[in-house]
Structures are given as structure tokens and as C-alpha cells.
Amino acid sequence: MRGAARIRHFITVGGLVNFFRRLLDSDFMPHGHCFLWQPGLIWLHVTSDSLIALAYYSIPLTLLYFVKKRAGLAVNWLIVMFGAFIVACGTTHLMSVWDLWHSTYRLEGLIKAITAVLSVGTAIACVRLIPTANRIPTATETERVNSALQSEIDARKETEKKLEAMFETRRLAGEAKLNAFVEAVPEGMLLVSNDGAIHMVNRRMEEMFGYSREELLGKRLDMLVPDRYRSRHSGHRARYFEEPKVRAMGAGRDLTGRRKDGSEFPVEIGLSYVDTGEGMLALGIVIDITERKRVESEFARINSELVRSNTELGQFAYVASHDLQEPLRMVTGYLQLLEKRYKGQIDQEGTEFIHYAVDGAIRMKRLIEDLLALSRAGTQKASFRPVDSRTLFDAACANLSVAIREGGAEVTCGPLPMIIADTGLLTQVFQNLIGNAIKFRRDDPPPRIHVSAELSKDGSGKEGSGKEGWVFSVRDNGIGIEDRHRERIFGIFERLHSADQYEGSGVGLAITQRILERHGGRVWVESKIGEGSTFFFLIPMQPAVQDLNRVAATKS
């Protein structure tokens, strides 16, 4: 009856007005009236709505935890929107419980409106997200991709292991090869740190000093240095590590090594350095120079003996030539006196005998003079100085003026350079070569001799050169020389013709060769039988003479 009466009250005009007034101005009656305040029904709704609200509130918390852990996801904004929508939905259920006793329907409506907005926005966003969601692989696809990736990862790991094994093999092979090279070096090698500790030695170091490798590694370098040098050696080592640099072999003073048995021997050490990243190490190359010292000592002894022998030989040659020439002058004088006094009283045969004796004595005198000249050419002190080679040529021609006139020779020269030479000795070279050209002439035409000079930078095209210097040439139109005699003619007493054909002792070219050797040069010949010969000789260029030649060229 109460329900029917209430319905009737609502349908009256006054009831309708009162309903709308209460809707606009105040809350409705509690929602529990709709359930007739039946406890079972009310608590069913209370429990259900409360559990639904609790579930709704727990889901956003889970979503917020997920968003926090996966902050980089592109759909986190949608998850947050979805969480807000769920919170709004849960709140509507709480309002349903609240409205059972308190009729706050306006607030409930506002919350539902917010929920509606969030639901519509979330629905639209989900629709727009469908293309992206479709691209998300399924669990099966993900598992297949993960399996393929895992296979690729395993393959790469296996490849990395193989590469590491290959690199390690190559590294070990490289170290073994390097160690083999170090062991094969014929000189001693060692690495030393700045505290003097030995870090590496090779086989030659063991052989040289008599220690085993185990006895050397980790020990101090001072054990290889004689006791009297150790204090100074430590200072030298410290200074080297303060300013390390490469020191070539032979750049230091003579050093001495100490073997295990206490014996000492001379060594030469070259130094370098290696920065290992863990500290600087000095690399030493050690050479046992015992044999070199012995050879140097032997050479010094031999040179000393040669100097003494040359001095004695020079003295002997001078004394011998003087002592021999005196009786020869006497024999020659008496024979000539005999020939003059008894001329006409001695028959033709006797006159010939006296003539032969006089001629032999004269040739013996010339031979002795040539031997003395040869000895002096190799032993007398030379005075090297800058000189114009044209003056030497002119002096030689002046000395040969009689021979030039008698032989009807024409002697010419081209431009001749400034050189460093001994004036007297090199004048004799010009004189010997020009004199030979006059002597070994043909009957016709008359001798034509030309002297010239050419700068040779590398000796190319000139036999036996190879040094920078001036190559002089003395060219003639004489009888020529056979190829088989080109070297022989420079030997002492070597004659290609008899004394009846061409006078001389066969010493002139030997003297020429010795003089040029003292100047650091040499002499050689090019010739053709019946066409003439060209004698070449080299005078090495000296730096000081280059400037003199440049000045002379400017003036000319």
C-alpha cells in the first residue's frame, strides 16, 4: 500500500513539482528505499560493488607499475588513459554503495560523466591503435623470432670463439716467430728496466757471458759489468732512462763485459728503448768485439811494420842508388876517357866493345834513377794543396821541350780545372804520359797529343771510376797497345819493346800509378793498335776545390 500511495503521490501535479524541486535543489532519498531496506539484498549490492571497486582500483596500480618498468613503450599513454577509465568505473561502484544510505546522485552522475568521457576516449584510442596492435607478433611468432635470434646469438658466440682461438693461435705463432728471430740474431740482445733488472735475453747472451737464461732473468745488469765499473754504470743507466734515445753501435766508448767465470772481454753496445705501457725498457744489442780488437791490433802492428819497412826501403833506395851511381860514373868516365885517348889505336871491334860498355853503364844509371823515383813516389811526404792543373801541364811541357822539338810533336790541351794535388808529383804524371806519347810514336804522321779533363759525378762510362772527381785524358796518335797488355804496362820493369826500339826502363807508368794512388785516384788506358792510345787518370774531387772551380768558371 505504501508503494501504491507513493506512486499516486508522484502522479499528482504537486508530486511532480516536488520531484523536480528535489532533483534540482536537494538530494533524492537514499537508494536503500528501493530495496525496501532488506538487509540481505542491501549487503549483496554492498559486497558486490565493493569487490568490483576494489578490483577496479587494483588494476590501475598494476598498470602503473608496468608503465614504470617499461617506460620506453610507445603505448604507455594509452595504458595510463585505460587506467584512469578503470579508476572512474570503480568509483561509480563505490558511489552505488554510498547512495544506499546517502542520496548523492549528482556527484554520482558527475563521476559517470567523467567515466563516459574516459571510456569514449579510450575506445577511440583503442580503435586507432588496432593497426599497430596487429603488427605486434603473437606469442608463437615471438617465440619463433626469439628462437631464430638465439640461434644467431649462439652462432655468433661460436664464431667469436673461433675468432678468439684463431687470433690467439696467430698471436702465439707471432710470438714464437718473434722469439725465433730474437734467438737467431747473431749478437746478444737483452731488455732492462730502469732499476737494472733483466727482463729478456737471447741465446747469444747466454753463450757470450756463460750464464743460463734462468740465472739472468730478474737479476741486475750489474752482474755483467766488471766490479770497477759498476758504480759509474748505474749512473749512466739512470741518465739514459731520464732521456732515452737511440744510440747506434760504436757511438759509445769502449766497454768491457764480465763473464760468469770472472774473465773480461771487450764489447760494443747499441741502445734503443721500448715503451711497454707498463714502463720503459731499454733494448741493448751487445757485440763481442774481441776478434775485431785483435784484428785492429794486428793491423796496427802491420801498419807500423810497413811504415818502418817503407822508411828503411826509402833509406836503402837512396843509399843504394847513391853508392851504385858513384862507381857507375867512374866506370863510364874511364870508358869514355879510354875511347877518347886511344881512338884510332883500337880496332873497330874494340871500339864497339867500349861503346856497348858505356851504353850499358848509362842505362844502368837511368835504371837506378828510375828506381829511386819509384821509391820516392810511394814514400816521400806529399804536400797537397789547391793548384791549377793547367800550370802542371805547362811545367811538364817545359820539361819535355827538347823531346817535343826533336820529335816534331804538337801538344795541346783544353780547359783544365783546379784540383787538390802535390804539385811535383802530379807534374811528373803529366810528364810521364806526354813523354810516352812522344816516345811511342809512328814515323808518320808526327805526334799529336791532346790533354783534356771532364767532371765525373758517378764514374759512369769511365772504367774504374766510381768516385766524384776530374777524369783527365792524354790522347795520342801513336803506335797503340794490344788489349792483352793494357794492365801489364803498369807493372814495374814491364816493357813491350826492346831497348833498341824504344829506350827506357819500364818504370815510368809504375811511378804514375803509384802517384795517382797516393792522390786517391787511379790510371787506365784505352787503345787500338796503329790508331793511338788514350790514358785516363782520376783525381777525386774535394769540397774545397768545388768552390775554386766555380769561381774560376765565373771569371772565365
Salt bridges, closest charged atoms under 4 A:
ASP49 OD1 - HIS93 ND1 2.96
GLU108 OE2 - LYS112 NZ 3.43
GLU152 OE2 - ARG156 NH2 2.80
GLU168 OE2 - ARG171 NH2 2.42
GLU175 OE2 - ARG171 NH1 2.53
GLU183 OE1 - ARG213 NH2 2.95
GLU206 OE1 - ARG213 NH2 3.02
GLU207 OE1 - ARG204 NH1 3.58
GLU215 OE2 - LYS260 NZ 2.81
ASP222 OD1 - HIS233 ND1 3.52
ASP222 OD1 - ARG237 NH1 3.66
ASP227 OD1 - ARG230 NH2 3.21
ASP254 OD2 - LYS293 NZ 2.88
GLU264 OE1 - ARG228 NH2 2.75
GLU268 OE2 - ARG292 NH1 2.97
GLU291 OE2 - ARG294 NH2 2.52
GLU298 OE2 - ARG301 NH2 2.26
GLU305 OE2 - ARG301 NH1 2.51
GLU312 OE2 - ARG308 NH1 3.28
ASP323 OD1 - HIS322 ND1 3.59
GLU326 OE1 - ARG329 NH2 2.48
ASP359 OD2 - ARG363 NE 3.10
GLU369 OE2 - LYS365 NZ 2.57
ASP394 OD1 - ARG390 NE 3.14
GLU410 OE1 - ARG448 NE 3.14
GLU454 OE1 - LYS462 NZ 3.89
GLU463 OE1 - ARG486 NH2 3.07
GLU482 OE1 - ARG484 NE 2.64
GLU494 OE1 - ARG488 NE 2.71
GLU503 OE1 - ARG366 NH1 3.28
ASP547 OD1 - ARG550 NH1 2.80
